[in-house]
């Protein structure tokens, strides 16, 4: 790949959002949501008519969950930009023919609102950057020292609860991956990382982010496939799987390792058929790197190792 001198997290002369500030979903009732996301290790807080999702001891709200009495639905995506970039991005959206709308009724009402080609509500607003400015380094697994001084894994009882550190990315279902990719690239400035034909595409933030900040996978209808959350190491992925199983959330996929993005994973299936992913070791693209996007054949694009993919993993329950 072509490398330039990295000075900070902002790419010169790039008009683009820098973060997914939050996402919002609605679900039939909040009790199941509270149980699932608490078991996943997030800090679940009450808000009027819903729940807010934070990481443990974190100050940033990564998502909100609202009660609707209807099947689960992705309500909106909120993207953060540097304050001086909001109006130029909004102007570019208008000039591109994007459909501008009123604020989503479940949102804070700030910023500029539009719809992506599948009709998903998108918020553009000034916000602090919450994507990483440096590559995440996997912490060494926890260890104890045995009687002869060699490091060994700690006792199972010492594992503790896994608590994700931050949101890494979202994977959306899209009825037309190429069309959606053009919108998120041409309007919001996301950059293609890698893809597999017209089946799936991965995009990163121009101002530095994980290998994918927003990914798009082909489906008959739009929706949210999964949210992905960074943990410290592979041990925490395995322990995260164990804590979800112990909490009664027995369906999922993993532990395994992806090819595109390189990350290790475990996906826990939520009560509505979508997933929350424990992830570590994902590739990182800084603001000085021109990433050479690849187009991988389907058989080499999904995962390097792991258990067989369950049939329900690719089902869009928002269809």
N, C-alpha and C positions, 0 to 999 in steps of 0.2 A: 504494500500500500504506500501511497505517497505521504511522507511525513513533513510537516512544517513545524517551526518552533512553537510550542504551546506556551502561551503566556498567561491565559486565564480561561474562564469557562465560557467566554463570549467569542463567537466567531465573527471576524471582521466582515462588514458589509453583508451580513446575512440577516434578512428580515424574516423572523420566525418566532413562534412561541418557544418557550424554554422548558415548560413543564406541563404534565397533567396535574392540575391543581386539586381536582377531586372528581369523583363520579357519583351518580345518584341512581339508585334502583328503587322500585316499589315491589312489595311482596304481599301475599294474602294477609298475613298477620305477623306481628313483631316478635312474638314469643319464640318462634323457631329461629328467627334471625338472631335474636339475642343469644340463644344457646349455641348456635353454630359459630358465630364470630368470637364469642367469649372462649369457646373451646379452642379456636384457632390461635388464640393468644393476643387478640386485639383488645384495646381498651374501649369498651362499648358504653357510650354515654347517652342519656336521654335528651332529646330535643322535642319541641312541640310537634306532635304527630309522627314521631319517628325516632331513629337512633342515629348517632354520629359515631364514626369509626376513627379511632386514633391508635397510634402505636403506644406501647406502655411508656408512661412518663413523657410522651410526646406532646408538642404544642400545636401540631398541624392536623386539621381534620382532612382525612384522605377520602372519605366517602360518607354518604348519608343513605339511610334505608327508611323508606316510608311505607306505611300501611295503606293498602288500597282495597283489600277484599277481592282482588282479581289476581290472575296468574302473574308471576314475576315478570318485570319489564325493566329494561334500561331506560331511565327517564332522561338523563342528559350527561354530557361530558363538559367539564370546565377546564379550559386551558389558560395557563398563566403566561404573561409576556412582560418584558421590561416596559415600564410606563411610557417611555418615548416611542415604543413600537406599536402601541395599541391602535392609534388612529391610522397610521400607515397600513397596518394589517387590515383594519376595517375598510379602508378605502380600496385596498386590493380585493377584498371580498366582494364589495359592491361592483367593482369593475369587472370581476370575473363572472358576474351573474349569479352569485350565491344568493339563496333565498334568506333575506333578513327577516327576523321575527321579533315579537315581544318577548320579554324574559319569561322563562319557564316559571309557572306558579309555585313550584317547590323550591326555587332557588333564592339567592340573596338579592336578585334583581339587578345586580351590577353589570357593567360592561356592555358588550355588543353581542347580540344573539343571532344565530343563523341555523340552518338545517343542512346536514350533510346530504349526499345524494340519496341515501336510504331513509331520510326523514328524521334522523336522530338529532335532537336539539343540542347545539354546541354553543357554549359560552366562551367568549374571549374577554379577558380582563387583565388589568395590571395586578401583578402578584409577585411575591418573593419566589425565587428559584428554589424548587425542592427536588429537582433532579440532581444527581451527584456531580461535583466538580472534579472529582478524582476517581480512579478505579477502585472499586471495593476489593479489599484483600480478604480472602477467606482466613478466618482465625484458625489456629491449630486446634484439633480436637482436644477436649478436656482429657486429662490424664492423672493417674495416681502413680505412686512409686511403690513397687513391691519390695519384698524383703531383701532382694539382692541388688536393688537400686535401678532396676529397669522400669521404664515407663509402661504402664498398662492402662487399659480403659477404666474409667471410674466405675464404681458400683452402680447398678441399674437404679437403685433407690436414690442416688445422688444426681440423677439426670435433670430434675427440675422441669418447670414448664417452659416450653419454647415460646418466645415472644418476638414476632417479626420486627425488623428495624425500620422499614419504609416500604412504600409501594414501588415496585419496579416497572410494571407495564400492565396494559390491558390488551386482551385479544377480543376483537369484535367480529361477529358474523356480518358478512356483506353479500348482497345479492349480485354485485359486480365488483370484484376486487380491483380491477384496473380503473374503473370509474371512481371508486372511493379513494384509491391511491392518488389519483390526479387532484382530487379535492384537498386532501390533507397535505399534499406536497405543494400544490400551486397556491392555495389560499393561506394555509397555516405554516408552511415552510418546513414541514417534516421531510426527512431525507430517506430514500430507499436504502436499507441495509442489505437485505438479501430476500430472495423469493423462491417459490417453486411454481413455475408456469403461471397459470391464472388461478391457482388454487389457494395460495397464501402469500402474503407479502409482509415484511417486517420493516418498520421505519424507526429512525432515531431522531433525537433533537439536534438541530444544528449547533446549539450552544452547549454541547456535551451531554451525554446520557448513556444509560445502558444500551447494549446492542439494539434492543427494541424498547421503545417507549409506547408505541401503538402498533399492533399487528392486526391484519385483516384476513379472514378466512372465508372461503366461498360457502354460501348457504342459500336456501330458497327465501329466507327472510332475515332482516337485521336482528341484532341482539347482542348480549354480552356472553361470551364463552367463559372467560375467566379473568380474574385479577391475580397478579403475581406479586409476592412479597418476599423481600430479602431477609434471610437468616444468616447466622454466622458461619456455618460450615455444614458438611455433609452429615455429621452426627445429628445436628439440629433438624435436618430434613427427616432423618429416620425417627428421631424422637417426636417430631411434629406429627408424623404419620401415626405413631403409637398413641399420642394423646388424642387424636381424632378418633381412632378406633375405640379407645377406652371410653370416649364420650358418646359412643353409639353411632358415629358417622362412619359406617363401615365400607362405603363405596368410594372408590378413587382409583388413581393410576400412579404407579411408581413403586419404589424409588427407581430412578433411572437418570440417564444423561441425554440431553438434546444434542443434535448436530448443529443446527443453526442457532447461534447464540452461545453454545457450549455449556449452558448451565445444567446443574443437577436439579432434580425436581421430585416433588410428590404433590399430586393434585388431590385435594379432598373435595368430594362432591357435596354440594350444599342441598338444602331441602327442596330446592326448585329446579334441580337438574344441571345447574352451572357449577363452576369450580372456583376454589381459591387455592393458589399454588404456593408451597414453600419452595424457595429457590436460592441457590448460591452459585458463585463461580461464573456468572454471566459475563460475556465479553463487554468491553467498554469502549466507547468511541468519543475521543476528546474533540475539542473545538478546532484543533489544528489538523485533524486527520481527514483526508478525502478517502472515505471507505470504498473499496472496490466491490460494488454489489454483485453478488453471484446469483445465478439461476440454477437451482439444484434439482435433479430429477426426484420425483416423489419418493422413490424407494431409498434415497440417500438424504432426505431432508428432515426426517421426523425425529428419530432418536437413535443413539448409538447402541445403548443397551438398556434393558429394563424388562418388566413383564409384558406380556401381550396386551395390546390396547383393548380395553373393554368396548363392547359395541355401543354403549350409551355415551362414550366420550365425545363423539362428534354430533350428537343430537342437539338441535336447537329447539329448546322448549318455549322460546318466544315466537316460533313460527306460527 
